[in-house]
Amino acid sequence: MREEGAIPITSLNPTRHLAEGGEHRVELSEDRERVMKHTKGGLFGFVPASDAQSHIVLKAASPVEYMERQAAQEKLFPTDLRLEGSHPEEFGGLTYSQKFITGIHPDAGEVRDFMGKNGFKKVDDAIVFNPTLTGSTWFHPRANIAVGDARTVNFIKTPDGRIFPFDLLVVHAPPGSAFYEALLRGIE
């Protein structure tokens, strides 16, 4: 069932195409006020996890993990993110939208300051075994939240200086789990 006011999912329109990354095809909505993010090829992105050696790695996300990741990001960093629907016959997955935010990408120092001000601590790259996560993995030990892919290209700085993250890999790290313990060791 579609939410009232939800944007109809349409075929990718080359005139509105913005970008294509590892997880999404991205385009502007018809009214150009929202960014439409379509998961690609029947995949549902990735989530950070730990391997048997307690390294931080990426694993393919299930549809539920992907939706939980999106919900966690919206709760932490609101951008009016909405699940618009599924599209198995057209794109092979889910479509989310969020408001279009005008700005530029902040620099690495601004991202570091933003994450630190929000209670996150940088995870040591010595335990991170994925290029997407290297240099961009953070952990909030009091909230038990891990964030991966916090690279400058996944943030927008508005003309008035506000910073908005998008497409981060936000997941819960249950206390006592191998993932939690690896993250905890990585910030000490």
N, C-alpha and C positions, 0 to 999 in steps of 0.2 A: 504494500500500500504506500503510495507516495504521500509525502508530507505536503500540506497545503502550501502553495507558493513554490514548490520545488521546481527546479529547472528541468525541462525535458532533456533526456539524453539523446543526442543526435550523433550522426556520423561525424568523424573528424573532418573539420573544415579547414583546408589549407590556408585560407585567408585569415583564420583566427589562431593558427598553430603558433605556440610560443616556444616549446622545447620538448625534448624527449630524453629521458634519463634511463637509468637502469630499471626503475620501477614503473614509471608512468609515461604516458603520452599526455601532453599538457596543451590546453587551448583556452582561449577566452570564451566566455558565454556569449550568446547572441547579443545581449545588451551591453557587453564589455565591462560588466561590473563585478564578475566573478571569474575565478580561474577554475576550469574543469580539469580534474586529474583522473585519467582512466588507467587502471592497472593493465599491464601488458601480458599478452600471451597466456592467459590462464594462470598467471602467477600473482601472488599477493605480497610482493615485496619481501623484506627481510626483517629479522629481529636479532639483536645481540644475544649471545648465549655464551656458555663456557664449555670448553672441551674437556676431555679426560685429564689433561695436564693443567687444568685451571687457567688456560689462556682464554682471552675474550675473542670470540669469532662471530661470524654472521651465519645464520641458518635461514633457510627458506621459511617464510611465515605461512601458516594456514590462514584461511579466510577469517577465522575468529581472532587469531593473533594480530592480523593486520587491522581489523576493526578495533580491537582493544588498544593497539598502538595509536591509532588515530584519535580515539576517545581520550587517551591519556595525554596526548599532546594538546588537544583542545582544552582540557581541564587545566593544564599547567600554563599554556601560552595561548589564550583565546584569539582566534582569527575568524570566528563564525564559520568553522568547518562543518560541513553537512554531508551526510551520506545521501547521495542522489538516487542510487539504485544499482542493480546488477545488470550486466550486459553480456552474458555468456555467448550469445550468438554473434555479437558484433566485435567486442574487444577481448573477451575471454576473462572478465573479472568484474570489478566494482568501479563505480564512479563516485568520487567525492568532489565537492567544490568548496572554495573559500573565497572571501572577499578579495578583490584585486587591490593590492597595496602598492602605491607609487613610491619609488625610492631607488636607492643604490645598495649594493652589497657593502656591509661594514667591513673594516679590516680585521685581521686576526686578534689584535689587541682589544678591539671593541667587543668582539664575540667573547673573548676570555673574561672581560669585565662584566658583560651581561650575564654569563653563566655563573660567575662567582657571586654577583649580587643576588642571584636567585638561589643561592645555597648549594651550588654544585661544586664539586672538587674534580680537578683533572685527573684522569686515570693514566698511570705511567705506561708509556708505549711499549715498555719491555714485556708486558703481558698481553698486548694487543696483537693478534695475528690475522689481520685483514687490512688491506690497503685503504678500504673505505672508512675503517674505524681508527686507523693510525692518526694520532694528533687530534682526534675529534670525539673522544669518548669521555664522558663525564658521569659522576655518580653523586647522588644526594643521599648521604648516609642516614639522615634522620627520616626522610620520606621513603627510603628504600626504592628510589627511582634511578634507573640508568638511562643515559641518553647517548646515542651514537650518531655519527654522521653530522656532527655539529660543525660543519665547515662553513666558511664565509658565504659560499654560494647558496646555502640554505637559510640565509637571514636577509632581511630587507631593513634598511635604515631609512626612515621617512625624512622629508625635508626638515621637520621639526626635531629630529634626533631620536625619535622612538625606534626601538628595534623589535622586529617581529620574526620569530623563527618559523620555518615550515619544512615539511618532509623530514623531520628528525625521527630517529629510531628510538622512541620512548617506550620503555618497558618497566614493569615492576620486578624488583629483585627480592624474592622472598627471603627473609632472614633465615640463616641456617643452610640455605641452598648452596651448592657449589658455585653458582653464578654470583651470589651475594658475597661469599667468602673471597672469591677471586677479585671482585671489585673493591672490597674492603682492603685487601692486601695491596691493591694497585694504587690506593690513595695515601697509604701510610708512608 
